[in-house]
Amino acid sequence: MSRVIRTMQATDLAAVHALERRTYPRPWSVHLFAQELAGESAITLVCEQDDELSGYLIADMFVDVWHVMNLAVAESCRRCHVASDLMEAYFAITEMHAHRGHTLEVRVSNAAAIELYRSFGFVSTGVRPRYYDDDHEDALIMWRDWEGESA
Ligand SMILES: CC(C)(COP(=O)(O)OP(=O)(O)OC[C@H]1O[C@@H](n2cnc3c(N)ncnc32)[C@H](O)[C@@H]1OP(=O)(O)O)[C@@H](O)C(=O)NCCC(=O)NCCS
């Protein structure tokens, strides 16, 4: 099995969007992915496994905080550390330069994702009530400090 984590390309958008639609009840549009891809500050990563797209991660910088905005792994590839590899690649990029930390929102019922983020040092710092449009589920806000040294 070969696994590569690399930057997302425009040619990945169809496969990324297909996985997005299989994963979320309210999927991002292709346009939104394309916008992130074109953005100067965004980090857009995919995991390619045996020439198939098995996952992706999108994050962007807002002021001095990184926001993990989207992360998904194909159902058949879960629990094989695809998300962990994407997160490690993301931290390898982001930890090089000073920033305040990382944040994200996750459904309070999403035990798998919460456990994944905890394993990377995220802690819950609050709740956004009725955050999700489709069913008004609450979002847990998670945070991780920058671990580098300030100048
Ligand atoms: C959450 C998600 C991205 C995890 O991807 P993954 O590639 O399966 O995760 P990993 O294999 O890297 O898991 C790393 C760790 O996270 C935790 N974890 C992952 N899935 C878990 C599950 N189903 N139950 C409990 N813990 C889980 C475990 O601690 C795991 O380590 P371990 O396997 O050594 O015990 C994947 O389940 C997914 O795409 N879910 C649907 C979309 C989603 O919820 N995205 C996040 C939105 S905020």
The ligand as an SDF file (V2000), in Angstrom:
LIG
                    3D

 48 50  0  0  0  0  0  0  0  0999 V2000
  -13.0730   11.7070   12.1950 C   0  0  0  0  0  0  0  0  0  0  0  0
  -12.2860   11.0970   11.0180 C   0  0  0  0  0  0  0  0  0  0  0  0
  -11.7200   12.2310   10.1670 C   0  0  0  0  0  0  0  0  0  0  0  0
  -11.1400   10.2330   11.5920 C   0  0  0  0  0  0  0  0  0  0  0  0
  -10.3740    9.7630   10.5060 O   0  0  0  0  0  0  0  0  0  0  0  0
   -9.4660    8.4250   10.6300 P   0  0  0  0  0  0  0  0  0  0  0  0
   -8.5080    8.4320    9.4990 O   0  0  0  0  0  0  0  0  0  0  0  0
  -10.3600    7.2540   10.7610 O   0  0  0  0  0  0  0  0  0  0  0  0
   -8.7310    8.6890   12.0200 O   0  0  0  0  0  0  0  0  0  0  0  0
   -7.3640    8.0290   12.5010 P   0  0  0  0  0  0  0  0  0  0  0  0
   -7.3100    6.6100   12.0180 O   0  0  0  0  0  0  0  0  0  0  0  0
   -6.2400    8.9130   12.1560 O   0  0  0  0  0  0  0  0  0  0  0  0
   -7.5980    8.0180   14.0820 O   0  0  0  0  0  0  0  0  0  0  0  0
   -6.6860    8.6160   14.9770 C   0  0  0  0  0  0  0  0  0  0  0  0
   -7.2210    8.5000   16.3810 C   0  0  0  0  0  0  0  0  0  0  0  0
   -8.4750    9.1740   16.4960 O   0  0  0  0  0  0  0  0  0  0  0  0
   -9.3560    8.4160   17.3500 C   0  0  0  0  0  0  0  0  0  0  0  0
  -10.4640    7.8610   16.5570 N   0  0  0  0  0  0  0  0  0  0  0  0
  -10.6130    7.8710   15.2160 C   0  0  0  0  0  0  0  0  0  0  0  0
  -11.7850    7.2700   14.8730 N   0  0  0  0  0  0  0  0  0  0  0  0
  -12.3620    6.8640   16.0200 C   0  0  0  0  0  0  0  0  0  0  0  0
  -13.5660    6.2040   16.3200 C   0  0  0  0  0  0  0  0  0  0  0  0
  -14.4200    5.8150   15.3500 N   0  0  0  0  0  0  0  0  0  0  0  0
  -13.8640    5.9800   17.6200 N   0  0  0  0  0  0  0  0  0  0  0  0
  -13.0290    6.3450   18.6130 C   0  0  0  0  0  0  0  0  0  0  0  0
  -11.8200    6.9810   18.3930 N   0  0  0  0  0  0  0  0  0  0  0  0
  -11.5160    7.2540   17.1170 C   0  0  0  0  0  0  0  0  0  0  0  0
   -8.5070    7.2970   17.9310 C   0  0  0  0  0  0  0  0  0  0  0  0
   -7.8430    7.8120   19.0740 O   0  0  0  0  0  0  0  0  0  0  0  0
   -7.5130    7.0650   16.7990 C   0  0  0  0  0  0  0  0  0  0  0  0
   -6.3300    6.4480   17.2050 O   0  0  0  0  0  0  0  0  0  0  0  0
   -6.2200    4.8330   17.2470 P   0  0  0  0  0  0  0  0  0  0  0  0
   -6.8590    4.3100   15.9910 O   0  0  0  0  0  0  0  0  0  0  0  0
   -4.7440    4.5850   17.2930 O   0  0  0  0  0  0  0  0  0  0  0  0
   -6.9730    4.4050   18.4580 O   0  0  0  0  0  0  0  0  0  0  0  0
  -13.2010   10.1600   10.1630 C   0  0  0  0  0  0  0  0  0  0  0  0
  -13.9010    9.2870   11.0160 O   0  0  0  0  0  0  0  0  0  0  0  0
  -14.2110   10.9080    9.2950 C   0  0  0  0  0  0  0  0  0  0  0  0
  -13.9040   11.3110    8.1650 O   0  0  0  0  0  0  0  0  0  0  0  0
  -15.4300   11.1150    9.8390 N   0  0  0  0  0  0  0  0  0  0  0  0
  -16.4830   11.8290    9.0970 C   0  0  0  0  0  0  0  0  0  0  0  0
  -16.1380   13.2940    8.8920 C   0  0  0  0  0  0  0  0  0  0  0  0
  -15.8090   13.9890   10.1890 C   0  0  0  0  0  0  0  0  0  0  0  0
  -16.4230   13.7300   11.2260 O   0  0  0  0  0  0  0  0  0  0  0  0
  -14.8350   14.9300   10.1140 N   0  0  0  0  0  0  0  0  0  0  0  0
  -14.4650   15.7620   11.2250 C   0  0  0  0  0  0  0  0  0  0  0  0
  -15.3950   16.9110   11.3080 C   0  0  0  0  0  0  0  0  0  0  0  0
  -14.9450   18.0350   12.6020 S   0  0  0  0  0  0  0  0  0  0  0  0
  1  2  1  0
  2  3  1  0
  2  4  1  0
  2 36  1  0
  4  5  1  0
  5  6  1  0
  6  7  2  0
  6  8  1  0
  6  9  1  0
  9 10  1  0
 10 11  2  0
 10 12  1  0
 10 13  1  0
 13 14  1  0
 14 15  1  0
 15 16  1  0
 15 30  1  0
 16 17  1  0
 17 18  1  0
 17 28  1  0
 18 19  1  0
 18 27  1  0
 19 20  2  0
 20 21  1  0
 21 22  1  0
 21 27  2  0
 22 23  1  0
 22 24  2  0
 24 25  1  0
 25 26  2  0
 26 27  1  0
 28 29  1  0
 28 30  1  0
 30 31  1  0
 31 32  1  0
 32 33  2  0
 32 34  1  0
 32 35  1  0
 36 37  1  0
 36 38  1  0
 38 39  2  0
 38 40  1  0
 40 41  1  0
 41 42  1  0
 42 43  1  0
 43 44  2  0
 43 45  1  0
 45 46  1  0
 46 47  1  0
 47 48  1  0
M  END
$$$$
